[in-house]
Amino acid sequence: MNDIVNNINESLANVNIYPNPTSGIIHLRNTVKGENTYTEIYDLSGRMISSITGKTLNISYLHEGIYILKVMDGNQVFKTKIIKQ
């Protein structure tokens, strides 16, 4: 399996991702640099689905399921699972 899927940090100390589960919109809070937040979304096979800049993500186009969210903010990288309903 891909390192994206294997190395998930379930407990993010500096980043809040809400709501999770979601039906479409995800918000990021407490990021280090704020506006320069870059996020990648991966499926469970490790394939990158999307990349987004900003603190509000619209994932309404994704099918229901579990995805990996990789948030990069400055020199920090956080990974967690998100559930799309």
N, C-alpha and C positions, 0 to 999 in steps of 0.2 A: 504494500500500500504506500501511498504518497506520504511524505513528511508532513504535509499540511493536515492530513487527517490524523496521523499518529501523534502529533505534538500539540494537542489542544489544551489550552489553559482554561479550565472550567471556572476558576475563581479569579476574576479580574479585579485587582485592587484599585486601579486608577480609572477604569472606564465602566460606565453603566450603559447597558444596551437594553432599551425598553420600547414597546412591550415585547415580551418573548414568552409564549408564542405570539405571532402577529398574523394579520390577514393582508398586510400591505406596507405600512409605514413603520420604520424603525428609527429611533432617535439615539444618538450617542451623546453622553454627557460626561464631564470631567476629563476631557482629553487634554493633553499637555499643551499643544499649540493651537487647538481650536480649529480655525479656518483651514489649516493645511492638512487636516485629517484625510487620509487616503485609505479606502476600504476595498478589499477584494472579497468576492463571494465564490465559494467552491462547493461542488457537489461532493458526496461522500466517496467518490472514486478519486478525488483530488483534482478534478478538471475545473479550471477557473471558468466561472459563468459570467461574471461581471466585475467591473472596477468602477468605483465611484469616489468623487471628492466631495467632502462636506460632512455635516453632522446629522443630516436627515436623509434616510435611504428609502426609496420606493421599490419594494420587491413584489409588488402586486402581480407582476408578469410571470413570476416563478410558479411552478407547480407545487402542490402541497407536498411537504416533506421536510427533511432535516438537511441543513446546509451548514457549512463552516464559514464563519465571518472572521477575516483577518484584518485587523485595524492597525494601521501604521501612522504614528503621530510623532514627529521628530525622530529621535533615535529609539523609540519604544515600539514594540510590536506585541499585539495581543491577539489571541485566537480563542474563539468560543463557538459553540453550536447555537444555531437559531432554528426555530421551528416555524415554517410557513403553513398556515391553516387554510 
